[in-house]
């Protein structure tokens, strides 16, 4: 059969999907969703316990590795160990620590960039060589760069940097497709540093303001990652999934 470039279009069946940060939040939800569609899933975390817990929930045959995604040599070794794959998803991130400018700790601010920005850049640098024809990279972003709140100076800066990185990588790495999912407020472990009562009140208050009437769940964001992995004609795009948050 002649390969006209459309064979396997829109399918994750039999594809290898490597998720950096794939053991919790958006990453784990995307790993589960991709596995349901027949993909072979590889999850990566800095902690072995997280990897083991994720693999217990994923189908047999799924794989997991540990790596510090702020360490260039560990990232390089990770991809050499994992081998060829089809889609790279970067969802790694730490619990949010928000500060107004006057109380901002600059070293803490640099650490945010080390994982969320430099980690994503290094993943693209070393991972792109192992991506098969027709493959993709999908980064993770947030709407706070589109509509900043007080106390979010660092987070808003990172999201704008990630958007620029995504667009530049789409040009640099073509024909590998590079996109980003831009998520609004979503119920994940990202907010775990906030006491539960305050956290639920925040979810309720902000959800009531959205056009959808509720905040997102990790599974909602996973749908966007799957779309961008399967969208063979989509590259250099930031897909906003926020319940209409930037409109209200």
MOFENRA-V55221 format. One record per residue. RES is the residue in one small letter. PHI is phi as a letter, one per 20 degrees, with the letter a starting at -180 (999 if undefined). OMEGA is omega in radians with two decimals (NA if undefined). Layout:
res=[RES:RES]
phi=[PHI:PHI]
omega=[OMEGA:OMEGA]
This chain:
res=[x:x:x:x:x:x:x:x:x:x:x:x:x:x:x:x:x:x:x:x:x:x:x:x:x:x:x:x:x:x:x:x:x:x:x:x:x:x:x:x:x:x:x:x:x:x:x:x:x:x:x:x:x:x:x:x:x:x:x:x:x:x:x:x:x:x:x:x:x:x:x:x:x:x:x:x:x:x:x:x:x:x:x:x:x:x:x:x:x:x:x:x:x:x:x:x:x:x:x:x:x:x:x:x:x:x:x:x:x:x:x:x:x:x:x:x:x:x:x:x:x:x:x:x:x:x:x:x:x:x:x:x:x:x:x:x:x:x:x:x:x:x:x:x:x:x:x:x:x:x:x:x:x:x:x:x:x:x:x:x:x:x:x:x:x:x:x:x:x:x:x:x:x:x:x:x:x:x:x:x:x:x:x:x:x:x:x:x:x:x:x:x:x:x:x:x:x:x:x:x:x:x:x:x:x:x:x:x:x:x:x:x:x:x:x:x:x:x:x:x:x:x:x:x:x:x:x:x:x:x:x:x:x:x:x:x:x:x:x:x:x:x:x:x:x:x:x:x]
phi=[999:f:e:e:n:d:f:m:g:m:c:d:g:m:e:d:d:d:d:e:n:e:d:b:l:g:f:f:f:f:f:f:f:f:f:f:e:n:e:e:d:c:d:c:b:f:c:f:g:f:f:f:f:f:f:f:e:e:f:g:n:f:c:b:c:d:a:e:f:d:d:g:f:f:f:g:f:g:f:f:f:f:m:f:b:d:c:d:c:d:c:f:a:d:g:f:c:d:b:f:g:f:d:f:e:f:f:f:f:f:f:g:f:g:e:f:e:f:f:f:f:f:f:f:f:e:e:f:f:d:e:f:g:n:e:b:c:c:e:d:c:c:f:f:f:e:b:f:d:f:n:d:g:f:f:f:f:f:f:f:f:f:f:f:f:g:f:f:f:f:f:f:d:g:e:f:e:c:c:b:e:d:e:e:f:c:f:b:f:g:d:f:f:e:g:g:f:f:f:f:f:f:g:f:f:f:f:f:e:f:f:e:n:a:f:e:d:g:f:f:f:g:g:f:f:f:g:f:f:e:e:f:d:d:b:m:d:d:e:e:c:b:m:n:f:f:e:c]
omega=[-3.13:3.11:-3.14:3.09:-3.11:-3.14:-3.13:-3.11:3.05:-3.11:3.02:3.14:3.10:3.13:3.04:-3.11:-3.12:-3.05:3.08:-2.96:-3.02:-3.09:3.12:3.02:-3.13:-3.06:-3.14:3.11:3.12:3.09:3.13:-3.12:3.12:3.11:3.11:3.14:3.02:3.12:2.94:-2.98:3.06:-3.12:-3.09:3.06:3.08:-3.07:-3.13:3.14:3.11:3.13:-3.12:-3.13:3.12:-3.13:3.10:-3.13:-3.10:-3.13:3.04:-3.10:3.05:-3.09:3.12:3.12:3.00:3.09:3.01:-3.03:2.96:-3.07:-3.05:-3.10:3.11:3.10:3.12:3.13:-3.14:-3.11:3.08:3.14:-3.08:3.14:-3.06:3.10:-3.06:-3.04:3.09:3.11:-3.14:3.12:-3.06:3.10:-3.12:3.10:-3.09:3.01:-3.02:-3.14:2.97:-2.98:-3.07:-3.13:-3.09:3.04:-3.01:3.13:3.06:3.13:3.12:3.14:3.06:3.13:-3.10:-3.13:-2.96:3.14:-3.09:3.08:3.12:3.14:3.13:3.10:3.11:-3.12:-3.04:-3.11:-3.03:-3.13:-3.08:-3.10:-3.12:3.12:-3.13:-3.06:-3.03:2.96:3.07:3.13:-3.14:-3.13:-3.14:-3.07:-3.09:3.06:3.11:-3.12:-3.03:3.00:3.07:-3.13:-3.06:-3.06:-3.09:-3.12:3.13:3.12:-3.13:-3.10:3.09:3.10:3.13:3.11:3.10:3.11:-3.12:-3.11:3.13:3.12:3.12:3.09:-3.06:-2.99:-3.13:0.28:2.97:3.14:3.13:-3.13:3.09:2.98:-3.12:-2.99:2.97:-3.11:-3.05:-3.13:3.09:3.12:-3.12:-3.06:-2.99:3.13:3.10:3.11:-3.00:-3.12:3.12:-3.12:-3.13:3.08:3.11:3.11:-3.12:-3.12:-3.10:3.11:-3.14:-3.13:-3.05:3.11:3.11:-3.13:3.13:3.08:-3.08:2.99:-3.12:-3.13:3.09:-3.14:3.11:3.12:-3.14:3.10:3.13:3.12:-3.09:3.04:-3.04:-3.06:-3.00:-3.12:-3.10:3.07:-3.14:-3.04:3.03:-3.09:-3.11:3.11:-2.92:-3.13:-3.12:-3.03:-3.11:-3.13:-3.05:NA]
